[in-house]
Amino acid sequence: MLDVSAIKKDFPIFDRTVRDGQRLIYLDSGATSQKPNSVIDAESNFYRFNNAAVHRGAHQLAEEATENFENARSIVAEFLGAKSDEIVFTKSATESINLVAYALTEKIKPGDRIVVSEMEHHANLVPWQQLAKRTGAELAWFEVTPEGRLDLNNIEKVITANTAIVALTHQSNVLGTINPLEQIVKRAEAVGAQVLLDACQSVPHMSVDVRKLGVDYLAFSGHKALGPTGVGVLWGKNLESLPPFLFGGSMIENVTMTDATWAPAPKKFEAGVPNMAQAIGLGAALNYLSKVGLASIHAHEIYLAKVLIAGLSDIKGINIFGPKDMELRGGVVSFTLDGIHPHDLGQYLDSKGIAVRTGHHCAWPLARKFKVQATTRASLYLYNELSDVDALLSGIQDAKKFFLER
Ligand SMILES: *Cc1c(COP(=O)(O)O)cnc(C)c1O
């Protein structure tokens, strides 16, 4: 078990109260995580003591800044079981995915297939729709079963011989489903397709090793992994094979008045002065996660999710979207409550100091599939405790009395 009260002491936000002196019950880490002091300090100390443009100046500060920035890259690489030169710092997972989707423009031909799934976040759907439109490729997708799992029954009919890339979420940000990658990667390999993994909801919550997964690209955001906003990661097995996406300083090897050549990856993909303080903050965040231990964090979330799902299942009128068993599942739980709009429920819970998310969670096609406009989502992390789950469950019971029994 995690020592949550010790962990909470590392997160200054839990020192404050919300809504007239109530304890903050933060169940919205799927949208963004809170930050420990070590991350806030790493970012602000960079500005206090080391601030200079990396890879440029001939002075001590520039040297120190470069060393800290490149050290952050090594931390990310080690965290993912990758090599440093396979790590690109972007501004977000959204940018990481767009980078790959743009870079593949010249490689994708009319009649090629791009495969996604019905449970994708817009960030891992819209860039592929646009790539298909630009290239004349065909967009295909895995459907989602009523239980909230990918329907892999017809995997050969979805990942066909003409498939060029499969872009898939590792863990759904709405359903909590963890997708079984082995089967998908095997099929993709058999037809010579690449695989991009949207790991926004997995990298912060469980141990992810890119070599073991066998994928080609992986994207995640710093801010959902205890890190700062404004920094994301793209890992690629063979980044050198992609053309650059943004052009400018730092990414060049040589420039004449009419042409330019590119620096090797990852520099080729990091045009301009990069997000140095944020990358260094992300390094501190991943160090923090490693220190607590990803296996313990995952087990903790599963334990809390199990209690939450059992409690929700006992409330009349609750509909849970996503798997109710704990097999291949994470700590994201979405639900609706008969007779109460999710936004009303969200507002009521907020009045009790409970922060949840309501809406379509940037996965509109999935909401449509389940025939709902919106759901309420509770997403758990290492700083949540059993009392947070209890507070949510009794908050929902109180909301029922407030809205339905007046
Ligand atoms: C949050 C999220 C994204 C987008 O991340 P940004 O930080 O907004 O770029 C993509 N996919 C999933 C599954 C997410 O949860």
The ligand as an SDF file (V2000), in Angstrom:
LIG
                    3D

 15 15  0  0  0  0  0  0  0  0999 V2000
   -4.9160   14.2040  -22.3350 C   0  0  0  0  0  0  0  0  0  0  0  0
   -4.8790   13.2170  -23.4220 C   0  0  0  0  0  0  0  0  0  0  0  0
   -4.3790   13.5690  -24.6870 C   0  0  0  0  0  0  0  0  0  0  0  0
   -3.9050   14.9420  -25.0330 C   0  0  0  0  0  0  0  0  0  0  0  0
   -2.9490   15.4050  -24.1550 O   0  0  0  0  0  0  0  0  0  0  0  0
   -2.5520   16.9700  -24.1940 P   0  0  0  0  0  0  0  0  0  0  0  0
   -1.7470   17.1330  -22.9670 O   0  0  0  0  0  0  0  0  0  0  0  0
   -3.8410   17.7240  -24.1410 O   0  0  0  0  0  0  0  0  0  0  0  0
   -1.7970   17.1860  -25.4430 O   0  0  0  0  0  0  0  0  0  0  0  0
   -4.3440   12.5740  -25.6460 C   0  0  0  0  0  0  0  0  0  0  0  0
   -4.7580   11.3250  -25.3830 N   0  0  0  0  0  0  0  0  0  0  0  0
   -5.2520   10.9620  -24.1890 C   0  0  0  0  0  0  0  0  0  0  0  0
   -5.6810    9.5540  -23.9720 C   0  0  0  0  0  0  0  0  0  0  0  0
   -5.3280   11.8960  -23.1680 C   0  0  0  0  0  0  0  0  0  0  0  0
   -5.8260   11.5380  -21.9870 O   0  0  0  0  0  0  0  0  0  0  0  0
  1  2  1  0
  2  3  1  0
  2 14  2  0
  3  4  1  0
  3 10  2  0
  4  5  1  0
  5  6  1  0
  6  7  2  0
  6  8  1  0
  6  9  1  0
 10 11  1  0
 11 12  2  0
 12 13  1  0
 12 14  1  0
 14 15  1  0
M  END
$$$$
